C-alpha cells in the first residue's frame, strides 16, 4: 500500500466520521450570556473562565463571534481548544431562522442515519430558501463526497468558502476530493490551509506528512 493510499484510507474514515458525528442542535444555554462570554475571552483570565466562555459562545454565539473562536483554537489549554472547535461547528450550524434550523437538524439526523439521498434533498431545500447559509452547502458537499459525486462536492465547497473562507471543514474537504482525484500536490495545499486555520486537526496533519513523503518519492519538485 502506497503512502497516498494509506492517506486516502485515513481521509475516507474521517469523511465517515463527519457524516456520523456532525454537531446538530446546540446545548441549552449556560450561565454566561454571549456578551459576558466575549468579554471573558477578551480579558483572558484563568483557564476555567476561558473554558466557560468558549462553551457559552458555542451555545449563544453568532457568526460575528467567529474571530474570537478561531483565536481560541490556539489557546494553551487543550480543552479550550477542543471546546472552541465544537463551538465553531455549533455556530456554523445556526442560520438565524428557526424554521431553517429545524430543517438543518433533520438533515443532520438523516446523515447520521445514512439516508443520504434524503439528506441531499433536505439540504437542497435549505440552500434554495437561504443560500447564504454556508453550513447547508458544507453538509451537502460532505454527502456528495461520500456518494462519490466529486464534481458536485467541489462545487459546493466553492460555495462554502465564498461565504466562510476560514471554514476548515470545507478546506479539508477540498483535500479529500483532490486526493481521490490523484492530485496530491493540490490536496496538500488545501490540507495545509485547513491546518493553518485550525492547528488541532491531527488526522489532517498525519495525512499531510503522508502526502509529502509520497511526493518526495515521486520526485515532485513542489515539495
Beta strands, then each sheet from edge to edge (+ up, - down):
end
